[in-house]
Amino acid sequence: MNMEIAGVLPPFTLNLWQDILSILHYDFMRQAMLAGTILSLVTGLVGYFVVLRHQAFAGESLSDVAFTGALGGAAFGINPLGSLLVSTIAVGVIMGGFGERLRGRDVAIGTVLAWVLGLGVLFLSLFTTQASGTGTGFSGVTVLFGNILGISSNQVQIIAGISGLAILLLFLIARPLLFASLDPDVAAAQGVPVRLLGVGFMVLLAITVSEATLAVGALLVFALLLLPAAIAHQVSSRPGTSLTLAAGLAVAMTWLGIAIGFYTGYPSSVCISLLAFVSYVVVVGGSQVRPKRG
Amino acid sequence: MPIVFADTLSPSWDLVADIQILLHFHFMQNAYLAGTLVAITAGIMGYFMVLRSQSFAGHSLANVGFAGATGAVLFGIPSVVGLFIAGLCAAAGMQALNLANRQGRQSDIAVGAVFSASLALGFLFIHLATAEYAANVYNILFGNVLGITDPDVSSIVWSTLVLLVILLVIARPLCFASLDPDVAAAQGVPVRGLAFGYLALLALVVAIAVQVVGVLLIFALLVTPAAIAYYLTTRPSVAVALAVVLALSFTWLGLAVGYFTPYPVSFFITTFAFGTYVLVRSGRFVLDRVVQRPARMPLGSKGGDV
């Protein structure tokens, strides 16, 4: 779709204001920008805790679970958003129950993930035998890689609703969660319900990941969840600054990525994630060049 | 493909006859041979993966194969070369990024960064390649264990032999470095070199296995049998042997059941593996509750101080 449009699009000029106007001239671009902004805000904020708590693997697994959930919904004819939310929340609670230790958790997540992927294959084969057609292969690719430019205004409303709820929840539990993430033992000694917070955060992560995966695909969700937050965590050790920076970076990368995709004709999700990866490598490399602290 | 045969040949209670039916077709012989070899290497490599808490790295390296395979098609190089180059680059990237941000052990973030970059590149390669190639994405992701050719089998045989020899050489220091990196480093074991060597070896295993059994199945064979073995015993040699045996039996059983039913083989292999894992963990849980003997606790449930 991108390629066809790129033929009739206005060329890139040095007049940046003109460029922004020409991007926002199209209805689908306005939708994409709006949805992208909301999603990057929520993934940036949630992502900071993912980085802090070393739960990148869990976050990535949840978007694979979302893939299986959506396929299962398609195979049994249930509403995909519903089946997706239920399956990711269920798996999120199970993963949250594994506890705060890194060592056993990593293996447990991997085991669950391997089975969920096997289940996905089963659903895929059920789905393709049911609805035999060439369209199914493509829809699976959409779930994995998504298409932010194809978002409808209806989807934007759903995204805005769920994301708003997720951000609200996050701010409610932010302080105790931060304490529990930085030092679980001391927090537990102070009476903070560490276990409960862990499960609660996993549910929050599950909701965020699943609704975002349905809209923009697993690739973009994971890149936005992890990379801006990792940069923020690398640059600043103050939680407030890092949180703001993570959300800001995520939004900036999304805007820039969509604009690059608009002018070059490459998929936006690729532009955004590669941009984020290159910035992460530059920041990490840059902090190596500076004189070492110890 | 198995749907066609399932109508004509149904399983009976005569197990010898069943096995004869199973191994009647050439593609099933190839599937069993390749599956066995992949299961053996995956069992051994998986134990170290579990020991080093690198499941995420294993999962990512398997997914990197996706970028490697699509890139190989785009640039017109043999797919195993593409897979291996991609895996090696990813292993180097993980190692470099992990060493660079040395605030604690942030290995999951470095792995995740490489993972998202490789997914993005894979998608870019699909976008640049021809449109009908997109349908083949599933073959890379899920593999086709029933469609293995003779050249595939011989390449797997040779690479498995090479791998086993390398593993035999580095097994002892690798085990030491995985269990206690600090003490191992103090004793003069090249911990960093071994870490990169292990990742590169894992990339090689995955590169060979992915084109046969797919991204999904290689990961399942790496992680689940090893996780079960890790729970059952603390002795490395017993655990490695147990992991190999478990991986082999899941593969053989999954292939057999998948042959007689119309459902995918990988679903059965992963389900048998996961079922056993749940059984073992819940059995352990009950046992620990009933018999209060904390001294007999396994490594994973108590010593996780990382």
Interface residues (C-beta under 8 A of the other chain):
Chain A: V51 H54 Q55 A56 F57 G59 E60 R101 L102 R103 G104 D106 V107 A108 I109 G110 T111 V112 L113 A114 W115 L117 G118 L119 G120 V121 L122 L124 S125 T129 T134 G137 F138 G140 V141 L144 F145 A218 L219 F222 A223 L226 L227 A230 H233 Q234 Y266 P267 S269 V270 S273 L274 A276 F277 Y280 V281 V284 G285 S287 Q288
Chain B: V50 S53 Q54 S55 F56 G58 H59 L97 A100 N101 Q103 R105 Q106 D108 I109 V111 G112 A113 F115 S116 A117 L119 A120 L121 F123 L124 I126 H127 A134 A135 V137 Y138 F142 L216 F219 A220 V223 T224 A227 Y230 P262 Y263 P264 S266 F267 F268 I269 T270 T271 A273 F274 Y277 G300 S301 G303 G304 D305 V306
